């Protein structure tokens, strides 16, 4: 998914450059995020603005963030949760930027474009998952991930509260993306064993099969009516060797996304058992 998104960003950038030079159509104006566009009902702008960029360096910066943090995040979340985080954080950042632009148009007005909100969310989630990892700032200076996250939050909050007039960076959108990543992390949605909200609702409201009336059963007097004794429960070591070890081997061979729902439940059960020891 990371490579697909990077490819899409490059393709859209090339297409918009060709359009600007040779065709000069107005389609890009209907893809950027703006208060006026949303007021006209063009809600698709909340997604399309994330694939546009204002220049080559703007694009390269976001591609680097996707490459260095996105690949790790995708191995943790799987491709579809990764896509949910990336696009959802972009929408979250866009909404915060829109809200401030609507209230303070002199400071936050103007169209917004770029993948920075989603990329900031990926960087933030990486820092939350690997706080002791190191970033090479400017490819030279090693800095702890937790320090990067603190600096990222401070810069976004400061320039959201003290905006730059005519500034080219949508700091509020960055802040909205970071907030989405923190919420994603706190809800443990990065864990494929944790069901997403609509998955829980789907299982809760799943249609149950209609029960058929049972025919009366005559039990002979000589048949014992007491229930058989339950089989003894295997201890944790036997349970892990029998049920969990094959699943761990499958994860090592094919990745976490290859697990079935039953196998995910077995891992969750094992995790709960270990937590109670």
C-alpha positions as CSV (number, residue, x, y, z in Angstrom):
1,X,0.0,0.0,0.0
2,X,2.9,2.4,0.7
3,X,4.3,1.9,-2.7
4,X,0.9,2.3,-4.3
5,X,0.3,5.6,-2.5
6,X,3.7,6.9,-3.4
7,X,3.1,6.0,-7.1
8,X,-0.3,7.7,-7.0
9,X,1.3,10.9,-5.6
10,X,3.9,10.9,-8.3
11,X,1.4,10.2,-11.1
12,X,-1.0,12.9,-10.0
13,X,1.9,15.5,-9.7
14,X,3.0,14.7,-13.2
15,X,-0.5,14.9,-14.5
16,X,-1.1,18.3,-12.9
17,X,2.1,19.7,-14.2
18,X,1.3,18.6,-17.7
19,X,-2.2,20.0,-17.4
20,X,-0.8,23.3,-16.1
21,X,1.6,23.7,-19.0
22,X,-0.3,22.3,-22.0
23,X,-4.0,22.3,-21.2
24,X,-4.6,24.9,-18.5
25,X,-7.8,23.3,-17.4
26,X,-9.6,24.3,-14.2
27,X,-9.9,20.8,-12.8
28,X,-7.2,21.2,-10.1
29,X,-9.3,24.1,-8.7
30,X,-12.0,21.6,-8.0
31,X,-9.7,19.2,-6.2
32,X,-8.0,21.5,-3.7
33,X,-9.4,21.9,-0.3
34,X,-11.2,25.2,0.4
35,X,-14.1,26.5,2.5
36,X,-15.9,27.7,-0.7
37,X,-15.6,24.4,-2.3
38,X,-17.0,22.5,0.6
39,X,-19.9,25.0,1.0
40,X,-20.8,24.2,-2.6
41,X,-21.1,20.5,-1.7
42,X,-17.8,19.3,-3.2
43,X,-17.0,17.0,-0.3
44,X,-14.6,14.9,-2.4
45,X,-12.0,17.7,-1.9
46,X,-11.3,16.2,1.6
47,X,-9.7,13.2,-0.2
48,X,-8.4,14.7,-3.5
49,X,-6.4,17.5,-1.9
50,X,-4.2,14.9,-0.3
51,X,-2.9,13.8,-3.7
52,X,-1.9,17.3,-4.9
53,X,1.3,19.2,-4.3
54,X,2.5,22.7,-4.8
55,X,6.0,21.9,-6.1
56,X,8.7,19.2,-6.4
57,X,10.2,19.7,-3.0
58,X,6.8,19.5,-1.4
59,X,6.3,16.2,-3.1
60,X,9.7,14.8,-2.3
61,X,9.4,15.7,1.4
62,X,6.1,13.7,1.7
63,X,7.5,10.8,-0.3
64,X,10.5,10.6,2.1
65,X,8.1,10.5,5.1
66,X,6.0,7.8,3.5
67,X,9.0,5.7,2.6
68,X,10.8,5.8,6.0
69,X,7.8,5.6,8.3
70,X,5.0,4.1,6.1
71,X,6.7,0.8,5.4
72,X,7.1,0.1,9.1
73,X,3.6,1.2,9.9
74,X,2.2,-1.0,7.2
75,X,3.9,-4.1,8.6
76,X,2.3,-3.4,11.9
77,X,-1.2,-2.5,10.8
78,X,-1.6,-4.4,7.5
79,X,-2.4,-2.6,4.2
80,X,-6.0,-1.7,4.8
81,X,-5.7,-0.3,8.3
82,X,-2.7,1.6,7.0
83,X,-4.8,3.1,4.2
84,X,-7.5,4.0,6.8
85,X,-5.0,5.8,9.0
86,X,-3.4,7.7,6.1
87,X,-6.6,8.9,4.4
88,X,-8.5,9.3,7.7
89,X,-5.7,11.5,9.2
90,X,-5.7,13.6,6.0
91,X,-9.5,14.1,6.4
92,X,-9.0,15.0,10.1
93,X,-6.3,17.5,9.2
94,X,-8.4,19.0,6.4
95,X,-11.4,19.4,8.7
96,X,-9.4,21.2,11.4
97,X,-7.9,23.5,8.7
98,X,-11.3,24.2,7.3
99,X,-12.8,25.0,10.7
100,X,-10.1,27.6,11.4
101,X,-10.3,29.0,7.8
102,X,-14.1,29.4,8.3
103,X,-13.6,31.3,11.6
104,X,-10.4,33.1,10.7
105,X,-10.2,33.5,7.0
106,X,-7.5,36.2,7.1
107,X,-5.1,33.8,8.8
108,X,-6.1,30.3,7.5
109,X,-7.9,31.2,4.3
110,X,-6.8,30.0,0.9
111,X,-6.8,26.6,-0.7
112,X,-4.9,23.7,0.9
113,X,-3.2,20.8,-0.9
114,X,-0.6,18.1,0.0
115,X,-0.3,14.8,1.7
116,X,1.4,16.3,4.8
117,X,-1.5,15.6,7.2
118,X,-1.5,11.9,6.4
119,X,2.3,11.7,6.4
120,X,2.5,13.5,9.8
121,X,0.1,10.9,11.2
122,X,2.4,8.1,10.0
123,X,5.5,9.8,11.6
124,X,3.5,10.4,14.8
125,X,2.4,6.7,15.0
126,X,5.9,5.5,14.3
127,X,7.2,7.7,17.2
128,X,4.5,6.3,19.5
129,X,5.3,2.7,18.6
130,X,9.1,3.1,18.6
131,X,9.9,6.0,20.9
132,X,13.6,5.0,21.3
133,X,14.2,4.6,17.5
134,X,16.5,7.3,16.0
135,X,15.8,9.6,13.0
136,X,18.8,11.0,11.1
137,X,17.7,14.7,10.8
138,X,19.1,16.1,7.5
139,X,20.6,12.5,7.1
140,X,23.3,13.4,9.7
141,X,22.1,14.2,13.2
142,X,20.6,11.3,15.2
143,X,17.5,12.2,17.2
144,X,15.2,10.0,19.3
145,X,11.8,9.4,17.9
146,X,10.1,10.6,21.1
147,X,11.9,13.9,20.7
148,X,10.8,14.2,17.1
149,X,7.2,13.7,18.2
150,X,7.4,16.4,20.9
151,X,9.0,18.8,18.4
152,X,6.4,17.9,15.8
153,X,3.5,18.6,18.2
154,X,5.1,21.8,19.5
155,X,5.6,23.3,16.1
156,X,2.1,22.4,14.9
157,X,0.4,23.7,18.0
158,X,2.5,27.0,18.1
159,X,1.8,27.9,14.5
160,X,-1.8,26.9,14.8
161,X,-2.2,29.3,17.7
162,X,0.2,31.9,16.2
163,X,-0.5,31.6,12.5
164,X,1.8,33.1,9.8
165,X,0.0,35.5,7.6
166,X,0.4,34.2,4.0
167,X,2.3,31.2,5.3
168,X,2.8,28.3,2.9
169,X,2.5,25.5,5.5
170,X,-0.9,24.3,6.8
171,X,0.1,23.7,10.4
172,X,-3.5,23.1,11.5
173,X,-3.8,20.3,9.0
174,X,-0.6,18.8,10.4
175,X,-2.0,19.1,13.9
176,X,-5.2,17.4,12.8
177,X,-3.2,14.5,11.4
178,X,-1.2,14.1,14.6
179,X,-4.4,14.1,16.7
180,X,-5.8,11.3,14.4
181,X,-2.7,9.2,14.9
182,X,-2.8,9.6,18.7
183,X,-6.4,8.6,18.7
184,X,-5.6,5.6,16.4
185,X,-2.9,4.5,18.8
186,X,-4.9,4.9,22.0
187,X,-7.8,3.0,20.4
188,X,-5.2,0.2,19.5
189,X,-6.5,0.2,16.0
190,X,-3.0,-0.4,14.8
191,X,-3.3,-3.9,16.3
192,X,-5.0,-6.2,13.7
193,X,-6.4,-8.3,16.6
194,X,-8.4,-5.3,17.8
195,X,-11.7,-5.0,15.8
196,X,-12.5,-1.7,14.2
197,X,-15.8,-0.1,15.3
198,X,-17.8,-1.2,12.3
199,X,-16.5,-4.7,12.5
200,X,-17.9,-5.0,16.1
201,X,-21.2,-3.5,15.0
202,X,-21.4,-5.9,12.1
203,X,-20.9,-8.9,14.3
204,X,-23.4,-7.6,16.9
205,X,-26.2,-7.0,14.4
206,X,-25.4,-10.0,12.3
207,X,-28.6,-11.8,11.4
208,X,-29.1,-14.9,13.5
209,X,-30.6,-18.0,12.0
210,X,-34.2,-18.7,12.9
211,X,-34.6,-21.4,15.4
212,X,-36.8,-24.3,14.5
213,X,-39.2,-25.8,17.1
214,X,-37.7,-29.0,18.6
215,X,-39.7,-32.2,18.6
216,X,-40.3,-33.7,22.1
217,X,-37.7,-36.3,23.0
218,X,-38.6,-39.3,25.2
219,X,-35.7,-40.3,27.5
220,X,-35.8,-43.9,28.5
221,X,-35.5,-44.5,32.3
222,X,-32.3,-46.4,32.0
223,X,-30.4,-43.6,30.2
224,X,-28.4,-41.4,32.5
225,X,-29.6,-37.8,32.4
226,X,-26.6,-36.2,34.1
227,X,-24.2,-34.3,32.0
228,X,-20.7,-35.8,31.4
229,X,-17.9,-34.2,33.3
230,X,-16.0,-31.5,31.5
231,X,-12.6,-32.4,30.2
232,X,-9.7,-31.0,32.2
233,X,-8.4,-27.7,30.8
234,X,-4.9,-27.9,29.5
235,X,-2.4,-25.7,31.2
236,X,-0.9,-22.6,29.6
237,X,2.2,-24.4,28.3
238,X,0.2,-27.1,26.5
239,X,-2.2,-24.5,25.1
240,X,0.6,-22.4,23.7
241,X,2.4,-25.3,22.1
242,X,-0.7,-26.8,20.6
243,X,-2.6,-23.7,19.5
244,X,-0.4,-20.6,19.5
245,X,3.0,-21.9,18.2
246,X,1.5,-22.9,14.7
247,X,0.0,-19.5,14.4
248,X,3.3,-17.8,15.3
249,X,5.0,-19.9,12.6
250,X,2.3,-18.8,10.1
251,X,2.9,-15.1,11.0
252,X,6.6,-15.5,10.5
253,X,6.1,-17.1,7.1
254,X,3.2,-15.1,5.7
255,X,2.6,-12.0,7.9
256,X,-0.1,-11.0,10.4
257,X,-2.6,-10.3,7.6
258,X,-2.7,-14.0,6.7
259,X,-4.5,-15.0,9.9
260,X,-8.1,-16.0,10.0
261,X,-10.6,-14.6,12.4
262,X,-10.4,-17.8,14.5
263,X,-6.6,-17.6,14.7
264,X,-6.8,-13.9,15.8
265,X,-9.2,-14.9,18.6
266,X,-6.8,-17.7,19.7
267,X,-3.9,-15.1,19.9
268,X,-6.1,-12.8,21.8
269,X,-7.1,-15.6,24.3
270,X,-3.4,-16.5,24.7
271,X,-2.6,-12.8,25.4
272,X,-5.3,-12.6,28.0
273,X,-4.0,-15.8,29.7
274,X,-0.5,-14.5,29.9
275,X,-1.7,-11.1,31.3
276,X,-3.4,-12.9,34.2
277,X,-0.3,-15.0,35.2
